[in-house]
Structure formats: C-alpha cells, structure tokens
Amino acid sequence: MVEQIKSIEYNEPVSFVVDDEAGGERIDKLLSYVLCDYSRSFIQNLFNDGLVFCDGKNISKSFKPKQGNVISFTVPEPKEISLEPENIPLDIIYEDSDLLIVNKPRGMVVHPAPGNYSSTLVNALLWHCKGNLSGINGVIRPGIVHRIDKDTSGLLLVAKNDSAHISLSRQISVHSLDREYRAVIHGHLKELEGTVDAPIGRNPGDRKKMCVTNQNSKNAVTHYTVLEEYKDFSFIKLKLETGRTHQIRVHMAYLGHPVAGDPVYGPRNGVTSLNGQCLHAGLLGFVHPSSGKHIVKETPLPEYFTDFLGRIKK
C-alpha cells in the first residue's frame, strides 16, 4: 500500500504514486488511508475546494485511480477563525483563579469544529471567563485540558492560565489525575472487576470511528468494576488510566459489551430512546497547580441516566 503521510506544509504540493494494491480504490477512501492523522472533513474539503488532482487533472472524490497514476494536492493555509463569547448557562462545580470544573450536559460539544463554531462549551467559557483562559491549545480550544464526547455528560477541567494548563496536562500524562465514569453496558461481564489493556487507533475502514488495533495506535488502559447487574444490562464504574478518543466506548465494545445507547459502537438495534450513550464522567481528582492540595470533585448521575436505570431495574 502507498506510504502514509503524517504532516503537511501549507501551500506546498504533495504527491504520491498509486501502486498496484491501491489501484481501483476510490480516491477519497485512499486519501483517508494516506492522510491517516487527518479528519474525514479535512479530506472532504480538499475535494470541495478542487485541490485534488490525478496526473494534473482535477478529480472528484468518487474517482478511482489506476496503478501508476500520480495523485497530487495542496493544502492552503487555514482561515483565521474568530470565536464569539456566548451567554450560555454553565453548571460550575468548582472555580478559582487558576481553573474551573464544569459539569457538562450531554448534547453539548466541547470545542468548535468545522461547521460548528457556536453554542459549544468553549463559547460559553469565553463569556464566563471573559477571555481569561489558557492559550496552549490555540484559538479553537482555549482552556481545554481534556475532552469528553458530545453525548457524554460530566466533569471537565478547564485551565485559566498556561501554568495551570501545563500542570494539569502533566498529571494526565503521568496518569496521576483521577477520572471515574459510570456507564450502563449491554450484557454481563465475565469478571466483576477487570482491566482492559488494548491499544486504540483510527479505524482504517471508517475514520469517524476508533478501534482496538496495533497499527498507528496508542496504548489504552481502562479499569472497570461492576456495580449492579440487571437482566440485559450492567451498571458499571470505570477508571481511566489513559485518555484516548472514545476509549471507554471502544474498550467496552471490544469486550462485546458496548455502552447502552452508543450509536457508533453499539448494536444496530440498540437503545435509541437514550439519544446517545449512557456514560457519565462523575469524578475528578487532581493536585491543584498552585496550592498543591489534592482536590476531588464528584457530581451525581444526571436525570437521563437515573431514568434509564429505573427502567431496566423493572
């Protein structure tokens, strides 16, 4: 297969030759493999902007190149984005001059992305903190130390300055920051306690999904404890040792017990009434960047979660 490209310089032409294995493959699927670290929307925009060529001729995303064809493209410099503060109510669990902890509702996107630059947690934070957020993650993700999925509820750490951000990020990297979740999963696990130690990387067949894989992956470790078992589901506690994209959802699906309501990794006939996965980030524990004190904050299960527990107990 053609060699994967890990980094791209803006306005610099990039090209590769299609080999016999890649010949006949749709060009958008081929580029998803070649540009393995770039999003599907990034690749889609290359075609939308007419920036992909085969032997010098502009091509569409459905084009199927042949062996020996030269594929080329150029990535323009990104347009400067200005995010607007928005007066969106926040459930703030803790706040001081260095950081705050927000209890994010399900359905709220953490930071802006192409096509979605408003009504995110970052827009709300810009209003609440009056711009006093760390700049380490740039314009799009100011103050964001770690993320949780749109349809996952729970606690999120936000840094107000770069010093706090560096300290909290370091705690995440050495696995000293405690993050506990609650989830409802399909079926019953073989053991009441256990650890999933399985690397996670981008799914080569669908770039919107992650998967357990040894290719282009990072180590991922999740500890779990079964709290209660019901007829068709289990209520469990999970503790993250690492923090990979979709880690809990991928690891539970890997065990054959996906998170209830998960529209991506769950069964096709899953619990659609939940409108997303039944997953809540309920506890954060960390050492305060300035005081050195150990802080632990918890939040109760949200209504959607307790309602579902009540339904499956019957």
QUILIN-V218394 format. One record per residue. N is the residue number from 1. NEAR is the number of other C-alpha atoms within 8 Angstrom. Layout:
BEGIN
n,near
N,NEAR
N,NEAR
END
This chain:
BEGIN
n,near
1,6
2,9
3,5
4,8
5,8
6,7
7,4
8,8
9,6
10,8
11,8
12,8
13,8
14,8
15,8
16,8
17,10
18,14
19,11
20,9
21,6
22,12
23,11
24,8
25,9
26,11
27,11
28,11
29,8
30,10
31,10
32,14
33,9
34,10
35,10
36,13
37,5
38,8
39,10
40,9
41,7
42,8
43,12
44,10
45,8
46,12
47,12
48,7
49,6
50,9
51,11
52,13
53,11
54,12
55,8
56,6
57,6
58,9
59,10
60,8
61,9
62,7
63,9
64,9
65,12
66,11
67,12
68,8
69,10
70,10
71,12
72,13
73,11
74,11
75,12
76,6
77,6
78,4
79,4
80,4
81,6
82,5
83,9
84,7
85,9
86,10
87,7
88,8
89,5
90,8
91,7
92,9
93,9
94,7
95,9
96,6
97,5
98,11
99,12
100,13
101,12
102,14
103,13
104,12
105,8
106,9
107,8
108,11
109,10
110,11
111,11
112,12
113,7
114,6
115,4
116,6
117,10
118,9
119,10
120,12
121,11
122,12
123,15
124,15
125,11
126,14
127,12
128,7
129,9
130,7
131,7
132,8
133,13
134,12
135,11
136,8
137,10
138,7
139,9
140,11
141,11
142,12
143,14
144,10
145,10
146,6
147,7
148,8
149,9
150,10
151,9
152,15
153,16
154,13
155,14
156,11
157,11
158,13
159,15
160,15
161,13
162,11
163,7
164,13
165,15
166,8
167,9
168,13
169,9
170,8
171,11
172,10
173,8
174,6
175,9
176,8
177,11
178,11
179,11
180,12
181,12
182,12
183,13
184,12
185,15
186,11
187,9
188,10
189,8
190,4
191,5
192,7
193,8
194,8
195,8
196,9
197,8
198,10
199,12
200,16
201,13
202,13
203,10
204,8
205,4
206,7
207,11
208,8
209,8
210,12
211,9
212,11
213,10
214,8
215,5
216,7
217,10
218,8
219,9
220,14
221,12
222,15
223,12
224,11
225,10
226,12
227,8
228,7
229,9
230,8
231,6
232,8
233,12
234,15
235,12
236,13
237,12
238,13
239,11
240,11
241,9
242,11
243,7
244,8
245,5
246,8
247,11
248,8
249,11
250,14
251,12
252,12
253,12
254,9
255,7
256,6
257,12
258,16
259,17
260,13
261,14
262,15
263,11
264,5
265,10
266,12
267,8
268,5
269,5
270,10
271,9
272,9
273,5
274,10
275,7
276,10
277,12
278,14
279,12
280,12
281,12
282,14
283,13
284,12
285,11
286,12
287,10
288,9
289,10
290,6
291,5
292,7
293,6
294,8
295,8
296,8
297,8
298,8
299,9
300,5
301,8
302,8
303,6
304,7
305,10
306,9
307,8
308,9
309,8
310,8
311,7
312,10
313,6
314,4
END
